[in-house]
Each structure stands twice: as C-alpha cells, then as structure tokens.
Amino acid sequence: MGVAAMKNKLKVYRAMHDLTQEQLADKIGVSRQTVIAIESNKYLPSLGLAFKIARLFKVKVEDIFIDEGKEDENDN
Amino acid sequence: MIVMDRKKYKQLRAAVALFVSAIVGLAVVRDSYLLATAGVLTGMVFMFLVRSKAKIRTDERELTIQEKAARMTYAIFAPTIGIAAFLMMLPTKGGISVFSKGEWLFMETLGMVFAYLTLFLIVIYAISYHFFNKRYGGGGNEE
C-alpha cells in the first residue's frame, strides 16, 4: 500500500526566509541532497523532520506539507 | 561536542583504514606482529575516540536508502544462494548428487556451505525482525 501523495511549499518558505539549501540543511540537521529531494517531492520527510521544518519557519506542518488526498504507490 | 556529518565521518574512516592497512602492510614486509597489532589498535582507539567525542549526524534520507538497499539485497541474495545450494546438492542417482564425483566433487561441498549460509542469513533476519518488532511496539496485546 502506498502513502498519501504530498506536495510541499518548502522552496517557497526557504525563499521567504532567504535561506540557501545548504543553510536550511544545516539548520534542520540533514544533507543538502535531502532538502533537494524534499523540495522536488521525491522524498517524504519523517514526522519529526516535518515538525522541525515547521518550527523553523514558525508555521504549522500543514502549511508546508499539503496532503493531496490520493494514494501514491511511490512511497519512501 | 563536535558535530560531524556522515560524509565527513566516512572520509575519516577511510583515511584511518588506509593508515591501518599501510601499517599492517609495512608490518608484513618487516615480519613484525607487534607493529601490525600496534597499527590496528591505534586505528581502533582513534575511531573509538572519534565516535565518543563527536556527534555523528545521520541523514534520515540516507537511512531510508540504506534500509531499502538492505531489504533488496536480502530479497535477492537469500533466494539466489538458496536455489544455488539446492541445485548443487540436487540428488540424481540413488540419492547421490550429480556433482559428487570427479572434478565436480567440490560443488557439493560448496552447495552445503551455501545452504548453511542461507540458513544463517534467514536466522539473522528472523532474530533482527523479532528484536525490532518488539522495540517498535509489536507483539504486545495492550489496548
């Protein structure tokens, strides 16, 4: 069974806070590749990381990560 | 505490391994057990100090990749080696393997090794599955 398809506005929030991918990666404790993968919707972050990102931008998780409702077979 | 990412840790580990292998190589040339032991112990102590003094930051995406790769490796390796073991020990004439004579004699032994290897792999998988299942809340009847 797949997971719910997600879209995210990480790139938008990162631009709003004037952060580079490298800076964001350092702040949330992941690699730059992970930030790139999340931004391009190739990798779905864990709940812990999603909350970390939301806390960093001082918004709710659902403001950044949007559940599109349908199931996606390409889970991670 | 120093924070080190996984990539840097891997580079450091490779450098230490290179150093240890150079020392061991030198020890072999000089026929010195002491030098080899000292080299290996130095490497081990250094890596232990690095692990205890530095916090190694693991990337969750990398962990996911490792999990998937491990699962795929198991899914491919276990049946392949199991089938290979079965074929090598396949009895044909009066319960004797087709390979159990002449120059092919080693094949049956190899098949036996493969069979035990497969069993070992399955046992390790079962034990670790049981362990992680318990660790992540499985197996209980609590409501």
Interface residues (C-beta under 8 A of the other chain):
Chain A: G29 V30 S31 Q33 T34 A37 Y43 P45 S46 L49 N76
Chain B: D5 R6 K7 R57 D59 E60 R61 E62 T64
